[in-house]
């Protein structure tokens, strides 16, 4: 148990489907992040939420839509994805302030778009 | 633009040997340099981290060496064990208003042979 829980662990979806990824952290952190990890590219930052406000959208296509209803929960809503969006999607959390910069990652959701 | 360059891509070491992974960064505003370890099916986990005001940090068999003038840092794994076989990511971070932003290297896949 890393303190950051992601569900589902695996997801297969068609290009016309709509699905959502969920992340929950139990660490009392107030910043949350979505990263994409694929075989060909390093960990790519997608979105940053700090104190429940989106502070960064790293040029991510609009078919990915994040939602952060509170400091413990983060969602990634998916619609009309492409096969190249197949990847491991990782959620992380951290403190937004102070001197502790460490991220805690979840185990990820393995997404396959068919 | 890749702000953190990591090498080698893969590394094979005999049990008991020293594993060395190198990283270089470009942005002098970075002020926190962590290393993450990732096993298959898991998210990255923080291994060890250093700030630029020190040149070396050691935790057990893991040591970070930091060269601020060269903008380089490296991870040394002493007495490498088969259980150390994993993918290692260096990263660099700086404070961004109300959050931190971690930029990752491309990863090094380490295999320690028994």
Interface residues (C-beta under 8 A of the other chain):
Chain A: X2 X4 X6 X31 X33 X41 X42 X43 X45 X48 X50 X51 X53 X55 X56 X90 X92 X94 X96 X97 X101 X102 X103 X104 X105 X106 X107 X108
Chain B: X32 X34 X36 X41 X42 X43 X44 X45 X46 X49 X89 X93 X95 X96 X97 X98 X99 X100 X101 X102 X103 X104 X105 X106 X107
